[in-house]
Amino acid sequence: MVNEREEIRRQVKEIVGNRPVRWTDHRITKGDFPGRDWCLNVFDVPSKERRELRHRLWELLSKFYDEKGLALLVLFHTPENTDRYYAWVRQEHAAEMAGAT
């Protein structure tokens, strides 16, 4: 059975395509901030694609807020910053995709 957080992550992954999507954890951010429990990170998103992805995610984010009172935060990371700071995310994503096939 899939829990609520994994179902949300699955839906976001479907919208953003074959990009790594992870919940914020201690490896992604050192500090704490309000809403951290409901913050998703999407990696390998070129700056020029962010606006379109925000528009594509808007309906889903609005639905979560309206139905559950859940303010889901989505952070985008460029391919350059993914290379620099989060290269391990790609390895985990590849392993996850290999397990899904």
Contacts in CASP RR format, 6 or more apart in sequence:
PFRMAT RR
TARGET T0000
AUTHOR 0000-0000-0000
METHOD contacts of the structure
MODEL  1
MVNEREEIRRQVKEIVGNRPVRWTDHRITKGDFPGRDWCLNVFDVPSKER
RELRHRLWELLSKFYDEKGLALLVLFHTPENTDRYYAWVRQEHAAEMAGA
T
2 10 0 8 1.000
5 23 0 8 1.000
8 40 0 8 1.000
8 64 0 8 1.000
8 72 0 8 1.000
9 21 0 8 1.000
9 22 0 8 1.000
9 23 0 8 1.000
9 40 0 8 1.000
11 60 0 8 1.000
12 21 0 8 1.000
12 40 0 8 1.000
12 42 0 8 1.000
12 57 0 8 1.000
12 60 0 8 1.000
12 74 0 8 1.000
13 19 0 8 1.000
13 21 0 8 1.000
15 53 0 8 1.000
15 56 0 8 1.000
15 57 0 8 1.000
15 60 0 8 1.000
16 42 0 8 1.000
16 45 0 8 1.000
16 53 0 8 1.000
16 56 0 8 1.000
16 57 0 8 1.000
18 97 0 8 1.000
19 42 0 8 1.000
19 43 0 8 1.000
19 44 0 8 1.000
19 45 0 8 1.000
19 93 0 8 1.000
20 42 0 8 1.000
20 43 0 8 1.000
20 44 0 8 1.000
20 82 0 8 1.000
20 89 0 8 1.000
20 90 0 8 1.000
20 92 0 8 1.000
20 93 0 8 1.000
21 40 0 8 1.000
21 41 0 8 1.000
21 42 0 8 1.000
21 43 0 8 1.000
22 28 0 8 1.000
22 40 0 8 1.000
22 41 0 8 1.000
22 43 0 8 1.000
22 89 0 8 1.000
22 92 0 8 1.000
23 39 0 8 1.000
23 40 0 8 1.000
23 41 0 8 1.000
24 36 0 8 1.000
24 39 0 8 1.000
24 40 0 8 1.000
24 41 0 8 1.000
24 75 0 8 1.000
27 88 0 8 1.000
28 41 0 8 1.000
28 86 0 8 1.000
29 36 0 8 1.000
33 39 0 8 1.000
35 71 0 8 1.000
35 73 0 8 1.000
38 70 0 8 1.000
38 71 0 8 1.000
38 72 0 8 1.000
38 73 0 8 1.000
39 72 0 8 1.000
39 73 0 8 1.000
39 74 0 8 1.000
39 75 0 8 1.000
40 72 0 8 1.000
40 73 0 8 1.000
40 74 0 8 1.000
40 75 0 8 1.000
41 74 0 8 1.000
41 75 0 8 1.000
41 76 0 8 1.000
41 77 0 8 1.000
42 53 0 8 1.000
42 74 0 8 1.000
42 75 0 8 1.000
42 76 0 8 1.000
42 77 0 8 1.000
43 77 0 8 1.000
43 82 0 8 1.000
43 86 0 8 1.000
43 89 0 8 1.000
43 90 0 8 1.000
43 93 0 8 1.000
44 77 0 8 1.000
44 78 0 8 1.000
44 79 0 8 1.000
44 82 0 8 1.000
44 90 0 8 1.000
45 53 0 8 1.000
45 76 0 8 1.000
45 77 0 8 1.000
45 78 0 8 1.000
45 79 0 8 1.000
46 78 0 8 1.000
46 79 0 8 1.000
47 78 0 8 1.000
50 76 0 8 1.000
53 76 0 8 1.000
54 74 0 8 1.000
57 74 0 8 1.000
61 72 0 8 1.000
61 74 0 8 1.000
64 70 0 8 1.000
64 71 0 8 1.000
64 72 0 8 1.000
65 71 0 8 1.000
65 72 0 8 1.000
77 85 0 8 1.000
77 86 0 8 1.000
82 89 0 8 1.000
82 90 0 8 1.000
END
